[in-house]
Amino acid sequence: MRRIIHWVKSLTVGLILSSLGFSVAGNTWIQELACEYHTNPVGIDVQKPRLSWKIFSDKEKVLQSAYEIRVADSPSNLNRKNRLIWESGKVNSNQSVNVEYQGPELESMQRVYWQVRIWDNQNKATKWSEPAYWETGILKPELWTASWITMENEKEMEGSKPSHFLRKEFSAPKKIESARIYVSALGLYELYLNGEKIGDELFTPGWTSYNKRIQYQTYDVTSMLQPQNSLGAILGDGWYRGNIGFRNQNNYYGDKIALIAQLHITYSDGSAETIGTDETWKATTGPIIFSDIYNGETYDARLEMPDWATSSFEDSNWGTVTKLNHPKNTLIAPQGVPVKAVEEISPIEIITTPNGETVFDMGQNMVGWVRLKVKGSRGDSVTLKFAEVLDKDGNFYIENLRAAKATDVYILKGDGEEIYEPRFTFHGFRFVKIEDFPGTPQLGDITGVVIYSDMEPTGTFACSDPLINQLQHNIQWGQKGNFLDVPTDCPQRDERLGWTGDAQVFAPTAAFNFDVAAFYTKWMKDVAADQAPDGKVNHVVPDVLNGAAGSTAWADAAIIVPWQTYLAYGDKRILEVQYPSMKAWVEYMKNRAGDDYLWIGDTHFGDWLAFATTRSDYPGATTEKDLIATAYYAHSSKLLAEIAKILGNTGDAEKYSTLSENVKNAFINEFVTPAGRLVSHTQTAYSLALAFNLLPENLVPKAAEYLAGDVDKFKHLTTGFVGTPLLCKTLSDHGYEDLAFMLLNRKEYPSWLYPVTQGATTIWERWDGQKPDGTFQNAGMNSFNHYAYGAIGEWLYNYVAGIQIDPENPGYKHFFLSPHPGGGLTHAKAVYKSMYGEIKSAWKIEGDQMIYDVTIPANTTATITLPSASLNEVLRNDAPLKSVSDNFHQNEGSVTLRLGSGDYRFSYPM
């Protein structure tokens, strides 16, 4: 009877999936096709794009044994063998992630469709997947026939200048088959066609190393065209010409903002037409009279020009444009993730502060702006100011914004209810002060608009402790707020820069929380683009600090971020592309260290913002910078050797493996006593030495004991940006998980949970950004949204919940599930959406029973460790493990087994 019920269920699932358009055969089907980490991308410039798919099945232990891909110029031609552009044939391979297109080179602006089918490990073929597509952009610089144009005779003025409005009318008299527009800007742009904004992306073209790389976007505008048309664009200063860096400097990249746009129309009769930016366009200024990323926006609605981007608009009083002599060979298609308005938040309270200020509390420290609804008289002006916190008296606090004004001003036109949102600025805030509002503000008068790079959420973690759950919430919101086209340090003050050190320490956690493969692919190319000829890697990328570079742990992002991307996504190409940059950085360190292999004497940030650096009563917890530099020199050299081996470069693999060993030996001789004590007797020093395998094997237990002793002595961490990400992992790896859990659970300063007890909704820059008495740390550097210390998230996922990457099988092709109940927790659950599908690791303790639920996606395997288990007592899906599996091993205090895809429940007495 059970078999009959199962057969009926399987048949029903198959029929339902078929009716929904999924490819089903033998209850296994293909779904979620992707090209270069995107779904149906339009306008890419990758010559050999990589294709990925996910396999779904209602059967257990499903593996792919072969695949077949076919590509054509239309969905219908996929079924016509003589019309295919490329077919792989049946390829005996289990690879379903990042399979490289091997067909003929595609032309610019060409769309192709593709589909895939696979054979499982029973040699049973699925049906073909539903078609997906990708479309190339402009692949050759000479195909850019449009010109860079800028407004002629722009009024000279200091600081932010009014935004430019540009327009062009044209006709499209015939029936249209397809139309694409390719557009970029020096500055930021919004593009309009016939009065409608094109696309939902924000802060385009994005922030890159503008002198070397400028992204363009591609939009399908086929359905938007009419016989008579008007193209319009608004340009803002943005990062290109606006205030950027620490020195209130405008015009870092250039003093003129400009537009380039190229519209390609293909008509149904086979003819084509191109309309581009040239000197026939017109330009003027309008209601955006001030726009700056740090300082905010001033919008005068009285200066609006209704229907300015439509063909019926009268533009005789608009001015002219002129061509700008700017190169086009730096234009590139985007590979990252566009910034979008992803969420909206309603305020939870309106506060009248002791100073009499009217302040909205959004309930969440967020990044973006607010949408304002207001009624009033013409000329009324409403001012919005933004802050992360209130001071100890409950008043609006903005000192930590430094020179950033973070102020939006809206001047009413006096025409009923008016709605305003800024365009070319963003703020980091929880609190909004409103001034000169006509009438009494109500909660519904503002709405928070949350913006960030529209990364797919991939990871969740939850446990029995609500404070730790809030910590996880804070980590994820810190990532949202600071992954805005580049991984910034903070989103609120006059900084907001792509600090490389913050990015590298947080990279493993980032890859759990969100799909960051494309995000890092884009940013790492800017790391390489800005890298100095001698190999120095910049402190911030894109570089706006005039070449400041070369700090250990920060510059090592050039190696560590691609490596972490490879581990999380199995992305070998990022290693290939970034390899010259990685090698140049290691060679720089080699040159600085010299023949004794010790990197000594250079200037570094060190263990930035370590607890000890702000406390005179902990002078012994400051880690020597030379020790950190030499440790990272050894670590990055070792990683480079491993990467060279993966890429088949055996000469470099041997060279850098030897170099790493030499640096390790120098480290031991210089910084380690014969008894295993480090010259910097700090938590950071021991964490580095142990995590980077820099000690003789016989001294490892003693060094771990010194680390544990220091933690036990202080009962808290003393680490900064460098040591914190390694601390709990190092303790638990060496048998001191009780101390690691103690650090996690600690609620007093300094700790991860102290900010949570103070009401934090994001990760703070400092352990004591807000002190217990309500006062603040130094306002010169005190961000309340700074993700670096959120690197503890990796430990929550891979130790507490137990989802661990296998470096020998990256991208979760094979992975480990090894949960660790402890710290007083009664349950913990992590779910991770890998490139293969969902991975789940969820444990709970009920009485004396351990219940452990796992999900392993198709085309993967996992090695599972059941802690405190005895083989004879373990049940799998309510049956004795011995009776349903022979792939297990009884260890001392645990059971290990290897399984293929499926959903499994294990239960046993602890």
Secondary structure, DSSP 8 states (H G I E B T S, - for coil): -HHHHHHHHHHHHHHHHHHTT-EEETTEEEEEEEETTBSS-EEE--SS-EEEEEEEESSSS--EEEEEEEEESSTGGGG-GGGEEEE---B-----SSEE--S----TT-EEEEEEEEEETTS-B------EEEEE---SGGG--S--EEETT----SS----EEEEEEEE--S-EEEEEEEEEEESEEEEEETTEE--S-BSBT----TTT-EE-EEEE-GGG--SEEEEEEEEE-HHHHS-BTTTTB--SS-S--EEEEEEEEEETTS-EEEEE--TT-EEEE-SEEEEETTTEEEEEGGG--TTTTSTT---TT-EEEEE----STTEE---S--EEEEEEE---EEEE-TT--EEEEEEEEEEEEEEEEE---TT-EEEEEEESEE-TTS-EE-GGGTT---EEEEE---SSSEEE--SS--EEEEEEEEES-SS---GGGEEEEEEEE---B-EEEEES-HHHHHHHHHHHHHHHHHBSSSB-S-SSSS----BHHHHHHHHHHHHHHB--HHHHHHHHHHHHHH--TTS--BSBSS--STT-B--TTTTTHHHHHHHHHHHHH--HHHHHHHHHHHHHHHHHHHHHHGGGT---S-----STT-GGGG-TT-GGG---HHHHHHHHHHHHHHHHHHHHHHTT-HHHHHHHHHHHHHHHHHHHHHHB-TTS-BSS-SHHHHHHHHHTT-S-GGGHHHHHHHHHHHHHHHSS----TTTHHHHHHHHHHTT-HHHHHHHHH--SSSSSHHHHHTT-SS--SSTTSB-TTS-BS-GGG--S--GGGGGGHHHIIIIII-EEE-TTSGGGTEEEE-----TT-SEEEEEEE-SSSEEEEEEEEETTEEEEEEEE-TT-EEEEEEET--GGG-EETTEEHHHH-S-EEEETTEEEEEE-SEEEEEEEE-
